Amino acid sequence: MSDEHRKNQREEEKPKHKIRAKVEHSFALIKTTMQQSTTRFIGLVRNNMNFTITCIAANLKLFAHKKIKAQKVRIR
């Protein structure tokens, strides 16, 4: 691959970086903090419900983190 091709490819991928980072960070939070790297239940309904509840908990955690961070910025 030539350097010019790589530069063009990077420029094409740049708009996707922010979106991809948000998604990947969310899944990393679920896998590491929430310890949900594998499914533990038999049956699609139970696994789906478990994943949904885990996503809700992860969203609440992120919301709380952003709220606390915003309060600290306001205090300064």
mmCIF file of the N, C-alpha and C atoms, coordinates in Angstrom:
data_MODEL
# 
_entry.id   MODEL 
# 
loop_
_atom_site.group_PDB 
_atom_site.id 
_atom_site.type_symbol 
_atom_site.label_atom_id 
_atom_site.label_alt_id 
_atom_site.label_comp_id 
_atom_site.label_asym_id 
_atom_site.label_entity_id 
_atom_site.label_seq_id 
_atom_site.pdbx_PDB_ins_code 
_atom_site.Cartn_x 
_atom_site.Cartn_y 
_atom_site.Cartn_z 
_atom_site.occupancy 
_atom_site.B_iso_or_equiv 
_atom_site.pdbx_formal_charge 
_atom_site.auth_seq_id 
_atom_site.auth_comp_id 
_atom_site.auth_asym_id 
_atom_site.auth_atom_id 
_atom_site.pdbx_PDB_model_num 
ATOM 1   N N  . MET A 1 1  ? 0.840   -1.188  0.000  1.00 0.00 ? 1  MET A N  1 
ATOM 2   C CA . MET A 1 1  ? 0.000   0.000   0.000  1.00 0.00 ? 1  MET A CA 1 
ATOM 3   C C  . MET A 1 1  ? 0.880   1.244   0.000  1.00 0.00 ? 1  MET A C  1 
ATOM 4   N N  . SER A 1 2  ? 0.487   2.194   -0.776 1.00 0.00 ? 2  SER A N  1 
ATOM 5   C CA . SER A 1 2  ? 1.261   3.426   -0.821 1.00 0.00 ? 2  SER A CA 1 
ATOM 6   C C  . SER A 1 2  ? 0.832   4.346   0.309  1.00 0.00 ? 2  SER A C  1 
ATOM 7   N N  . ASP A 1 3  ? 1.681   5.303   0.617  1.00 0.00 ? 3  ASP A N  1 
ATOM 8   C CA . ASP A 1 3  ? 1.371   6.258   1.685  1.00 0.00 ? 3  ASP A CA 1 
ATOM 9   C C  . ASP A 1 3  ? 0.142   7.090   1.353  1.00 0.00 ? 3  ASP A C  1 
ATOM 10  N N  . GLU A 1 4  ? 0.006   7.421   0.079  1.00 0.00 ? 4  GLU A N  1 
ATOM 11  C CA . GLU A 1 4  ? -1.142  8.225   -0.337 1.00 0.00 ? 4  GLU A CA 1 
ATOM 12  C C  . GLU A 1 4  ? -2.444  7.453   -0.147 1.00 0.00 ? 4  GLU A C  1 
ATOM 13  N N  . HIS A 1 5  ? -2.415  6.165   -0.456 1.00 0.00 ? 5  HIS A N  1 
ATOM 14  C CA . HIS A 1 5  ? -3.596  5.317   -0.270 1.00 0.00 ? 5  HIS A CA 1 
ATOM 15  C C  . HIS A 1 5  ? -3.980  5.249   1.209  1.00 0.00 ? 5  HIS A C  1 
ATOM 16  N N  . ARG A 1 6  ? -2.983  5.100   2.072  1.00 0.00 ? 6  ARG A N  1 
ATOM 17  C CA . ARG A 1 6  ? -3.243  5.046   3.512  1.00 0.00 ? 6  ARG A CA 1 
ATOM 18  C C  . ARG A 1 6  ? -3.837  6.354   4.014  1.00 0.00 ? 6  ARG A C  1 
ATOM 19  N N  . LYS A 1 7  ? -3.307  7.482   3.534  1.00 0.00 ? 7  LYS A N  1 
ATOM 20  C CA . LYS A 1 7  ? -3.827  8.782   3.953  1.00 0.00 ? 7  LYS A CA 1 
ATOM 21  C C  . LYS A 1 7  ? -5.276  8.945   3.513  1.00 0.00 ? 7  LYS A C  1 
ATOM 22  N N  . ASN A 1 8  ? -5.568  8.547   2.286  1.00 0.00 ? 8  ASN A N  1 
ATOM 23  C CA . ASN A 1 8  ? -6.948  8.628   1.797  1.00 0.00 ? 8  ASN A CA 1 
ATOM 24  C C  . ASN A 1 8  ? -7.880  7.739   2.612  1.00 0.00 ? 8  ASN A C  1 
ATOM 25  N N  . GLN A 1 9  ? -7.397  6.558   2.953  1.00 0.00 ? 9  GLN A N  1 
ATOM 26  C CA . GLN A 1 9  ? -8.202  5.631   3.734  1.00 0.00 ? 9  GLN A CA 1 
ATOM 27  C C  . GLN A 1 9  ? -8.468  6.194   5.133  1.00 0.00 ? 9  GLN A C  1 
ATOM 28  N N  . ARG A 1 10 ? -7.466  6.795   5.745  1.00 0.00 ? 10 ARG A N  1 
ATOM 29  C CA . ARG A 1 10 ? -7.642  7.401   7.069  1.00 0.00 ? 10 ARG A CA 1 
ATOM 30  C C  . ARG A 1 10 ? -8.648  8.539   7.027  1.00 0.00 ? 10 ARG A C  1 
ATOM 31  N N  . GLU A 1 11 ? -8.571  9.360   5.992  1.00 0.00 ? 11 GLU A N  1 
ATOM 32  C CA . GLU A 1 11 ? -9.493  10.485  5.857  1.00 0.00 ? 11 GLU A CA 1 
ATOM 33  C C  . GLU A 1 11 ? -10.933 9.995   5.683  1.00 0.00 ? 11 GLU A C  1 
ATOM 34  N N  . GLU A 1 12 ? -11.100 8.897   4.963  1.00 0.00 ? 12 GLU A N  1 
ATOM 35  C CA . GLU A 1 12 ? -12.439 8.335   4.777  1.00 0.00 ? 12 GLU A CA 1 
ATOM 36  C C  . GLU A 1 12 ? -12.991 7.760   6.081  1.00 0.00 ? 12 GLU A C  1 
ATOM 37  N N  . GLU A 1 13 ? -12.124 7.244   6.936  1.00 0.00 ? 13 GLU A N  1 
ATOM 38  C CA . GLU A 1 13 ? -12.546 6.611   8.179  1.00 0.00 ? 13 GLU A CA 1 
ATOM 39  C C  . GLU A 1 13 ? -12.748 7.610   9.327  1.00 0.00 ? 13 GLU A C  1 
ATOM 40  N N  . LYS A 1 14 ? -12.209 8.814   9.218  1.00 0.00 ? 14 LYS A N  1 
ATOM 41  C CA . LYS A 1 14 ? -12.259 9.777   10.319 1.00 0.00 ? 14 LYS A CA 1 
ATOM 42  C C  . LYS A 1 14 ? -13.663 10.047  10.860 1.00 0.00 ? 14 LYS A C  1 
ATOM 43  N N  . PRO A 1 15 ? -14.670 10.284  10.009 1.00 0.00 ? 15 PRO A N  1 
ATOM 44  C CA . PRO A 1 15 ? -16.007 10.565  10.557 1.00 0.00 ? 15 PRO A CA 1 
ATOM 45  C C  . PRO A 1 15 ? -16.580 9.409   11.379 1.00 0.00 ? 15 PRO A C  1 
ATOM 46  N N  . LYS A 1 16 ? -16.126 8.196   11.100 1.00 0.00 ? 16 LYS A N  1 
ATOM 47  C CA . LYS A 1 16 ? -16.640 7.020   11.797 1.00 0.00 ? 16 LYS A CA 1 
ATOM 48  C C  . LYS A 1 16 ? -15.998 6.821   13.167 1.00 0.00 ? 16 LYS A C  1 
ATOM 49  N N  . HIS A 1 17 ? -14.838 7.443   13.406 1.00 0.00 ? 17 HIS A N  1 
ATOM 50  C CA . HIS A 1 17 ? -14.088 7.202   14.642 1.00 0.00 ? 17 HIS A CA 1 
ATOM 51  C C  . HIS A 1 17 ? -14.876 7.546   15.897 1.00 0.00 ? 17 HIS A C  1 
ATOM 52  N N  . LYS A 1 18 ? -15.523 8.686   15.926 1.00 0.00 ? 18 LYS A N  1 
ATOM 53  C CA . LYS A 1 18 ? -16.244 9.117   17.123 1.00 0.00 ? 18 LYS A CA 1 
ATOM 54  C C  . LYS A 1 18 ? -17.404 8.179   17.436 1.00 0.00 ? 18 LYS A C  1 
ATOM 55  N N  . ILE A 1 19 ? -18.130 7.795   16.405 1.00 0.00 ? 19 ILE A N  1 
ATOM 56  C CA . ILE A 1 19 ? -19.256 6.886   16.610 1.00 0.00 ? 19 ILE A CA 1 
ATOM 57  C C  . ILE A 1 19 ? -18.755 5.527   17.069 1.00 0.00 ? 19 ILE A C  1 
ATOM 58  N N  . ARG A 1 20 ? -17.737 5.018   16.401 1.00 0.00 ? 20 ARG A N  1 
ATOM 59  C CA . ARG A 1 20 ? -17.190 3.707   16.739 1.00 0.00 ? 20 ARG A CA 1 
ATOM 60  C C  . ARG A 1 20 ? -16.658 3.697   18.169 1.00 0.00 ? 20 ARG A C  1 
ATOM 61  N N  . ALA A 1 21 ? -16.003 4.777   18.590 1.00 0.00 ? 21 ALA A N  1 
ATOM 62  C CA . ALA A 1 21 ? -15.442 4.851   19.937 1.00 0.00 ? 21 ALA A CA 1 
ATOM 63  C C  . ALA A 1 21 ? -16.548 4.793   20.989 1.00 0.00 ? 21 ALA A C  1 
ATOM 64  N N  . LYS A 1 22 ? -17.646 5.513   20.751 1.00 0.00 ? 22 LYS A N  1 
ATOM 65  C CA . LYS A 1 22 ? -18.756 5.493   21.713 1.00 0.00 ? 22 LYS A CA 1 
ATOM 66  C C  . LYS A 1 22 ? -19.343 4.094   21.854 1.00 0.00 ? 22 LYS A C  1 
ATOM 67  N N  . VAL A 1 23 ? -19.525 3.424   20.742 1.00 0.00 ? 23 VAL A N  1 
ATOM 68  C CA . VAL A 1 23 ? -20.090 2.075   20.775 1.00 0.00 ? 23 VAL A CA 1 
ATOM 69  C C  . VAL A 1 23 ? -19.126 1.103   21.452 1.00 0.00 ? 23 VAL A C  1 
ATOM 70  N N  . GLU A 1 24 ? -17.863 1.151   21.061 1.00 0.00 ? 24 GLU A N  1 
ATOM 71  C CA . GLU A 1 24 ? -16.872 0.237   21.627 1.00 0.00 ? 24 GLU A CA 1 
ATOM 72  C C  . GLU A 1 24 ? -16.684 0.460   23.127 1.00 0.00 ? 24 GLU A C  1 
ATOM 73  N N  . HIS A 1 25 ? -16.713 1.717   23.573 1.00 0.00 ? 25 HIS A N  1 
ATOM 74  C CA . HIS A 1 25 ? -16.577 1.988   25.000 1.00 0.00 ? 25 HIS A CA 1 
ATOM 75  C C  . HIS A 1 25 ? -17.773 1.440   25.772 1.00 0.00 ? 25 HIS A C  1 
ATOM 76  N N  . SER A 1 26 ? -18.952 1.535   25.191 1.00 0.00 ? 26 SER A N  1 
ATOM 77  C CA . SER A 1 26 ? -20.141 1.000   25.861 1.00 0.00 ? 26 SER A CA 1 
ATOM 78  C C  . SER A 1 26 ? -20.046 -0.515  26.027 1.00 0.00 ? 26 SER A C  1 
ATOM 79  N N  . PHE A 1 27 ? -19.627 -1.193  24.971 1.00 0.00 ? 27 PHE A N  1 
ATOM 80  C CA . PHE A 1 27 ? -19.496 -2.645  25.069 1.00 0.00 ? 27 PHE A CA 1 
ATOM 81  C C  . PHE A 1 27 ? -18.348 -3.039  26.003 1.00 0.00 ? 27 PHE A C  1 
ATOM 82  N N  . ALA A 1 28 ? -17.298 -2.248  26.034 1.00 0.00 ? 28 ALA A N  1 
ATOM 83  C CA . ALA A 1 28 ? -16.197 -2.536  26.959 1.00 0.00 ? 28 ALA A CA 1 
ATOM 84  C C  . ALA A 1 28 ? -16.670 -2.398  28.400 1.00 0.00 ? 28 ALA A C  1 
ATOM 85  N N  . LEU A 1 29 ? -17.493 -1.390  28.668 1.00 0.00 ? 29 LEU A N  1 
ATOM 86  C CA . LEU A 1 29 ? -18.055 -1.212  30.011 1.00 0.00 ? 29 LEU A CA 1 
ATOM 87  C C  . LEU A 1 29 ? -18.892 -2.425  30.395 1.00 0.00 ? 29 LEU A C  1 
ATOM 88  N N  . ILE A 1 30 ? -19.720 -2.879  29.475 1.00 0.00 ? 30 ILE A N  1 
ATOM 89  C CA . ILE A 1 30 ? -20.578 -4.034  29.757 1.00 0.00 ? 30 ILE A CA 1 
ATOM 90  C C  . ILE A 1 30 ? -19.734 -5.286  29.991 1.00 0.00 ? 30 ILE A C  1 
ATOM 91  N N  . LYS A 1 31 ? -18.696 -5.478  29.182 1.00 0.00 ? 31 LYS A N  1 
ATOM 92  C CA . LYS A 1 31 ? -17.893 -6.688  29.305 1.00 0.00 ? 31 LYS A CA 1 
ATOM 93  C C  . LYS A 1 31 ? -17.012 -6.692  30.545 1.00 0.00 ? 31 LYS A C  1 
ATOM 94  N N  . THR A 1 32 ? -16.426 -5.549  30.895 1.00 0.00 ? 32 THR A N  1 
ATOM 95  C CA . THR A 1 32 ? -15.482 -5.529  32.012 1.00 0.00 ? 32 THR A CA 1 
ATOM 96  C C  . THR A 1 32 ? -16.162 -5.211  33.338 1.00 0.00 ? 32 THR A C  1 
ATOM 97  N N  . THR A 1 33 ? -16.768 -4.067  33.449 1.00 0.00 ? 33 THR A N  1 
ATOM 98  C CA . THR A 1 33 ? -17.358 -3.641  34.714 1.00 0.00 ? 33 THR A CA 1 
ATOM 99  C C  . THR A 1 33 ? -18.556 -4.501  35.101 1.00 0.00 ? 33 THR A C  1 
ATOM 100 N N  . MET A 1 34 ? -19.404 -4.778  34.119 1.00 0.00 ? 34 MET A N  1 
ATOM 101 C CA . MET A 1 34 ? -20.617 -5.542  34.402 1.00 0.00 ? 34 MET A CA 1 
ATOM 102 C C  . MET A 1 34 ? -20.381 -7.053  34.312 1.00 0.00 ? 34 MET A C  1 
ATOM 103 N N  . GLN A 1 35 ? -19.191 -7.458  33.936 1.00 0.00 ? 35 GLN A N  1 
ATOM 104 C CA . GLN A 1 35 ? -18.783 -8.863  33.842 1.00 0.00 ? 35 GLN A CA 1 
ATOM 105 C C  . GLN A 1 35 ? -19.753 -9.692  32.993 1.00 0.00 ? 35 GLN A C  1 
ATOM 106 N N  . GLN A 1 36 ? -20.074 -9.179  31.819 1.00 0.00 ? 36 GLN A N  1 
ATOM 107 C CA . GLN A 1 36 ? -21.007 -9.858  30.920 1.00 0.00 ? 36 GLN A CA 1 
ATOM 108 C C  . GLN A 1 36 ? -20.306 -10.285 29.641 1.00 0.00 ? 36 GLN A C  1 
ATOM 109 N N  . SER A 1 37 ? -19.216 -11.017 29.751 1.00 0.00 ? 37 SER A N  1 
ATOM 110 C CA . SER A 1 37 ? -18.485 -11.422 28.558 1.00 0.00 ? 37 SER A CA 1 
ATOM 111 C C  . SER A 1 37 ? -19.110 -12.641 27.882 1.00 0.00 ? 37 SER A C  1 
ATOM 112 N N  . THR A 1 38 ? -19.868 -13.425 28.617 1.00 0.00 ? 38 THR A N  1 
ATOM 113 C CA . THR A 1 38 ? -20.535 -14.585 28.018 1.00 0.00 ? 38 THR A CA 1 
ATOM 114 C C  . THR A 1 38 ? -21.981 -14.628 28.490 1.00 0.00 ? 38 THR A C  1 
ATOM 115 N N  . THR A 1 39 ? -22.802 -15.372 27.765 1.00 0.00 ? 39 THR A N  1 
ATOM 116 C CA . THR A 1 39 ? -24.188 -15.556 28.200 1.00 0.00 ? 39 THR A CA 1 
ATOM 117 C C  . THR A 1 39 ? -24.236 -16.721 29.176 1.00 0.00 ? 39 THR A C  1 
ATOM 118 N N  . ARG A 1 40 ? -25.122 -16.606 30.126 1.00 0.00 ? 40 ARG A N  1 
ATOM 119 C CA . ARG A 1 40 ? -25.158 -17.604 31.195 1.00 0.00 ? 40 ARG A CA 1 
ATOM 120 C C  . ARG A 1 40 ? -26.447 -18.412 31.244 1.00 0.00 ? 40 ARG A C  1 
ATOM 121 N N  . PHE A 1 41 ? -27.411 -18.028 30.437 1.00 0.00 ? 41 PHE A N  1 
ATOM 122 C CA . PHE A 1 41 ? -28.714 -18.669 30.530 1.00 0.00 ? 41 PHE A CA 1 
ATOM 123 C C  . PHE A 1 41 ? -28.991 -19.512 29.300 1.00 0.00 ? 41 PHE A C  1 
ATOM 124 N N  . ILE A 1 42 ? -29.877 -20.476 29.464 1.00 0.00 ? 42 ILE A N  1 
ATOM 125 C CA . ILE A 1 42 ? -30.337 -21.279 28.334 1.00 0.00 ? 42 ILE A CA 1 
ATOM 126 C C  . ILE A 1 42 ? -31.620 -20.635 27.831 1.00 0.00 ? 42 ILE A C  1 
ATOM 127 N N  . GLY A 1 43 ? -31.657 -20.364 26.566 1.00 0.00 ? 43 GLY A N  1 
ATOM 128 C CA . GLY A 1 43 ? -32.852 -19.770 25.975 1.00 0.00 ? 43 GLY A CA 1 
ATOM 129 C C  . GLY A 1 43 ? -32.613 -18.333 25.545 1.00 0.00 ? 43 GLY A C  1 
ATOM 130 N N  . LEU A 1 44 ? -33.123 -18.004 24.396 1.00 0.00 ? 44 LEU A N  1 
ATOM 131 C CA . LEU A 1 44 ? -32.932 -16.688 23.813 1.00 0.00 ? 44 LEU A CA 1 
ATOM 132 C C  . LEU A 1 44 ? -33.619 -15.590 24.622 1.00 0.00 ? 44 LEU A C  1 
ATOM 133 N N  . VAL A 1 45 ? -34.791 -15.868 25.146 1.00 0.00 ? 45 VAL A N  1 
ATOM 134 C CA . VAL A 1 45 ? -35.546 -14.855 25.886 1.00 0.00 ? 45 VAL A CA 1 
ATOM 135 C C  . VAL A 1 45 ? -34.801 -14.441 27.150 1.00 0.00 ? 45 VAL A C  1 
ATOM 136 N N  . ARG A 1 46 ? -34.301 -15.400 27.895 1.00 0.00 ? 46 ARG A N  1 
ATOM 137 C CA . ARG A 1 46 ? -33.565 -15.080 29.123 1.00 0.00 ? 46 ARG A CA 1 
ATOM 138 C C  . ARG A 1 46 ? -32.282 -14.313 28.831 1.00 0.00 ? 46 ARG A C  1 
ATOM 139 N N  . ASN A 1 47 ? -31.538 -14.731 27.802 1.00 0.00 ? 47 ASN A N  1 
ATOM 140 C CA . ASN A 1 47 ? -30.314 -14.017 27.448 1.00 0.00 ? 47 ASN A CA 1 
ATOM 141 C C  . ASN A 1 47 ? -30.614 -12.603 26.977 1.00 0.00 ? 47 ASN A C  1 
ATOM 142 N N  . ASN A 1 48 ? -31.674 -12.451 26.196 1.00 0.00 ? 48 ASN A N  1 
ATOM 143 C CA . ASN A 1 48 ? -32.063 -11.132 25.718 1.00 0.00 ? 48 ASN A CA 1 
ATOM 144 C C  . ASN A 1 48 ? -32.456 -10.226 26.884 1.00 0.00 ? 48 ASN A C  1 
ATOM 145 N N  . MET A 1 49 ? -33.220 -10.754 27.816 1.00 0.00 ? 49 MET A N  1 
ATOM 146 C CA . MET A 1 49 ? -33.639 -9.963  28.980 1.00 0.00 ? 49 MET A CA 1 
ATOM 147 C C  . MET A 1 49 ? -32.438 -9.592  29.845 1.00 0.00 ? 49 MET A C  1 
ATOM 148 N N  . ASN A 1 50 ? -31.528 -10.514 30.042 1.00 0.00 ? 50 ASN A N  1 
ATOM 149 C CA . ASN A 1 50 ? -30.325 -10.242 30.822 1.00 0.00 ? 50 ASN A CA 1 
ATOM 150 C C  . ASN A 1 50 ? -29.489 -9.140  30.167 1.00 0.00 ? 50 ASN A C  1 
ATOM 151 N N  . PHE A 1 51 ? -29.329 -9.219  28.849 1.00 0.00 ? 51 PHE A N  1 
ATOM 152 C CA . PHE A 1 51 ? -28.558 -8.205  28.130 1.00 0.00 ? 51 PHE A CA 1 
ATOM 153 C C  . PHE A 1 51 ? -29.256 -6.848  28.195 1.00 0.00 ? 51 PHE A C  1 
ATOM 154 N N  . THR A 1 52 ? -30.569 -6.829  28.062 1.00 0.00 ? 52 THR A N  1 
ATOM 155 C CA . THR A 1 52 ? -31.328 -5.575  28.129 1.00 0.00 ? 52 THR A CA 1 
ATOM 156 C C  . THR A 1 52 ? -31.169 -4.918  29.494 1.00 0.00 ? 52 THR A C  1 
ATOM 157 N N  . ILE A 1 53 ? -31.294 -5.684  30.549 1.00 0.00 ? 53 ILE A N  1 
ATOM 158 C CA . ILE A 1 53 ? -31.145 -5.140  31.905 1.00 0.00 ? 53 ILE A CA 1 
ATOM 159 C C  . ILE A 1 53 ? -29.721 -4.650  32.125 1.00 0.00 ? 53 ILE A C  1 
ATOM 160 N N  . THR A 1 54 ? -28.740 -5.378  31.608 1.00 0.00 ? 54 THR A N  1 
ATOM 161 C CA . THR A 1 54 ? -27.345 -4.950  31.726 1.00 0.00 ? 54 THR A CA 1 
ATOM 162 C C  . THR A 1 54 ? -27.110 -3.637  30.986 1.00 0.00 ? 54 THR A C  1 
ATOM 163 N N  . CYS A 1 55 ? -27.705 -3.495  29.808 1.00 0.00 ? 55 CYS A N  1 
ATOM 164 C CA . CYS A 1 55 ? -27.571 -2.241  29.052 1.00 0.00 ? 55 CYS A CA 1 
ATOM 165 C C  . CYS A 1 55 ? -28.223 -1.077  29.791 1.00 0.00 ? 55 CYS A C  1 
ATOM 166 N N  . ILE A 1 56 ? -29.360 -1.313  30.400 1.00 0.00 ? 56 ILE A N  1 
ATOM 167 C CA . ILE A 1 56 ? -30.019 -0.266  31.191 1.00 0.00 ? 56 ILE A CA 1 
ATOM 168 C C  . ILE A 1 56 ? -29.124 0.143   32.347 1.00 0.00 ? 56 ILE A C  1 
ATOM 169 N N  . ALA A 1 57 ? -28.539 -0.823  33.037 1.00 0.00 ? 57 ALA A N  1 
ATOM 170 C CA . ALA A 1 57 ? -27.643 -0.515  34.159 1.00 0.00 ? 57 ALA A CA 1 
ATOM 171 C C  . ALA A 1 57 ? -26.412 0.252   33.684 1.00 0.00 ? 57 ALA A C  1 
ATOM 172 N N  . ALA A 1 58 ? -25.863 -0.138  32.542 1.00 0.00 ? 58 ALA A N  1 
ATOM 173 C CA . ALA A 1 58 ? -24.694 0.559   32.005 1.00 0.00 ? 58 ALA A CA 1 
ATOM 174 C C  . ALA A 1 58 ? -25.042 2.000   31.633 1.00 0.00 ? 58 ALA A C  1 
ATOM 175 N N  . ASN A 1 59 ? -26.216 2.206   31.026 1.00 0.00 ? 59 ASN A N  1 
ATOM 176 C CA . ASN A 1 59 ? -26.646 3.561   30.680 1.00 0.00 ? 59 ASN A CA 1 
ATOM 177 C C  . ASN A 1 59 ? -26.861 4.422   31.922 1.00 0.00 ? 59 ASN A C  1 
ATOM 178 N N  . LEU A 1 60 ? -27.432 3.834   32.958 1.00 0.00 ? 60 LEU A N  1 
ATOM 179 C CA . LEU A 1 60 ? -27.621 4.579   34.211 1.00 0.00 ? 60 LEU A CA 1 
ATOM 180 C C  . LEU A 1 60 ? -26.279 4.947   34.833 1.00 0.00 ? 60 LEU A C  1 
ATOM 181 N N  . LYS A 1 61 ? -25.336 4.037   34.754 1.00 0.00 ? 61 LYS A N  1 
ATOM 182 C CA . LYS A 1 61 ? -24.005 4.307   35.296 1.00 0.00 ? 61 LYS A CA 1 
ATOM 183 C C  . LYS A 1 61 ? -23.329 5.448   34.532 1.00 0.00 ? 61 LYS A C  1 
ATOM 184 N N  . LEU A 1 62 ? -23.404 5.405   33.195 1.00 0.00 ? 62 LEU A N  1 
ATOM 185 C CA . LEU A 1 62 ? -22.820 6.477   32.389 1.00 0.00 ? 62 LEU A CA 1 
ATOM 186 C C  . LEU A 1 62 ? -23.512 7.816   32.650 1.00 0.00 ? 62 LEU A C  1 
ATOM 187 N N  . PHE A 1 63 ? -24.834 7.782   32.783 1.00 0.00 ? 63 PHE A N  1 
ATOM 188 C CA . PHE A 1 63 ? -25.585 9.000   33.066 1.00 0.00 ? 63 PHE A CA 1 
ATOM 189 C C  . PHE A 1 63 ? -25.167 9.593   34.407 1.00 0.00 ? 63 PHE A C  1 
ATOM 190 N N  . ALA A 1 64 ? -25.047 8.745   35.429 1.00 0.00 ? 64 ALA A N  1 
ATOM 191 C CA . ALA A 1 64 ? -24.626 9.217   36.745 1.00 0.00 ? 64 ALA A CA 1 
ATOM 192 C C  . ALA A 1 64 ? -23.214 9.794   36.694 1.00 0.00 ? 64 ALA A C  1 
ATOM 193 N N  . HIS A 1 65 ? -22.337 9.141   35.959 1.00 0.00 ? 65 HIS A N  1 
ATOM 194 C CA . HIS A 1 65 ? -20.958 9.619   35.831 1.00 0.00 ? 65 HIS A CA 1 
ATOM 195 C C  . HIS A 1 65 ? -20.916 10.999  35.168 1.00 0.00 ? 65 HIS A C  1 
ATOM 196 N N  . LYS A 1 66 ? -21.693 11.171  34.105 1.00 0.00 ? 66 LYS A N  1 
ATOM 197 C CA . LYS A 1 66 ? -21.733 12.468  33.414 1.00 0.00 ? 66 LYS A CA 1 
ATOM 198 C C  . LYS A 1 66 ? -22.354 13.545  34.291 1.00 0.00 ? 66 LYS A C  1 
ATOM 199 N N  . LYS A 1 67 ? -23.354 13.186  35.061 1.00 0.00 ? 67 LYS A N  1 
ATOM 200 C CA . LYS A 1 67 ? -24.021 14.140  35.964 1.00 0.00 ? 67 LYS A CA 1 
ATOM 201 C C  . LYS A 1 67 ? -23.042 14.614  37.049 1.00 0.00 ? 67 LYS A C  1 
ATOM 202 N N  . ILE A 1 68 ? -22.298 13.693  37.637 1.00 0.00 ? 68 ILE A N  1 
ATOM 203 C CA . ILE A 1 68 ? -21.310 14.041  38.661 1.00 0.00 ? 68 ILE A CA 1 
ATOM 204 C C  . ILE A 1 68 ? -20.214 14.907  38.069 1.00 0.00 ? 68 ILE A C  1 
ATOM 205 N N  . LYS A 1 69 ? -19.768 14.559  36.868 1.00 0.00 ? 69 LYS A N  1 
ATOM 206 C CA . LYS A 1 69 ? -18.720 15.326  36.207 1.00 0.00 ? 69 LYS A CA 1 
ATOM 207 C C  . LYS A 1 69 ? -19.204 16.748  35.909 1.00 0.00 ? 69 LYS A C  1 
ATOM 208 N N  . ALA A 1 70 ? -20.456 16.892  35.489 1.00 0.00 ? 70 ALA A N  1 
ATOM 209 C CA . ALA A 1 70 ? -21.017 18.217  35.199 1.00 0.00 ? 70 ALA A CA 1 
ATOM 210 C C  . ALA A 1 70 ? -21.124 19.056  36.468 1.00 0.00 ? 70 ALA A C  1 
ATOM 211 N N  . GLN A 1 71 ? -21.468 18.436  37.584 1.00 0.00 ? 71 GLN A N  1 
ATOM 212 C CA . GLN A 1 71 ? -21.556 19.163  38.846 1.00 0.00 ? 71 GLN A CA 1 
ATOM 213 C C  . GLN A 1 71 ? -20.192 19.654  39.290 1.00 0.00 ? 71 GLN A C  1 
ATOM 214 N N  . LYS A 1 72 ? -19.158 18.846  39.106 1.00 0.00 ? 72 LYS A N  1 
ATOM 215 C CA . LYS A 1 72 ? -17.796 19.252  39.485 1.00 0.00 ? 72 LYS A CA 1 
ATOM 216 C C  . LYS A 1 72 ? -17.345 20.436  38.643 1.00 0.00 ? 72 LYS A C  1 
ATOM 217 N N  . VAL A 1 73 ? -17.699 20.442  37.368 1.00 0.00 ? 73 VAL A N  1 
ATOM 218 C CA . VAL A 1 73 ? -17.318 21.558  36.491 1.00 0.00 ? 73 VAL A CA 1 
ATOM 219 C C  . VAL A 1 73 ? -18.048 22.822  36.915 1.00 0.00 ? 73 VAL A C  1 
ATOM 220 N N  . ARG A 1 74 ? -19.309 22.704  37.300 1.00 0.00 ? 74 ARG A N  1 
ATOM 221 C CA . ARG A 1 74 ? -20.104 23.848  37.731 1.00 0.00 ? 74 ARG A CA 1 
ATOM 222 C C  . ARG A 1 74 ? -19.561 24.462  39.029 1.00 0.00 ? 74 ARG A C  1 
ATOM 223 N N  . ILE A 1 75 ? -19.050 23.622  39.921 1.00 0.00 ? 75 ILE A N  1 
ATOM 224 C CA . ILE A 1 75 ? -18.545 24.094  41.214 1.00 0.00 ? 75 ILE A CA 1 
ATOM 225 C C  . ILE A 1 75 ? -17.302 24.953  41.023 1.00 0.00 ? 75 ILE A C  1 
ATOM 226 N N  . ARG A 1 76 ? -16.467 24.589  40.091 1.00 0.00 ? 76 ARG A N  1 
ATOM 227 C CA . ARG A 1 76 ? -15.223 25.325  39.857 1.00 0.00 ? 76 ARG A CA 1 
ATOM 228 C C  . ARG A 1 76 ? -15.536 26.661  39.379 1.00 0.00 ? 76 ARG A C  1 
# 
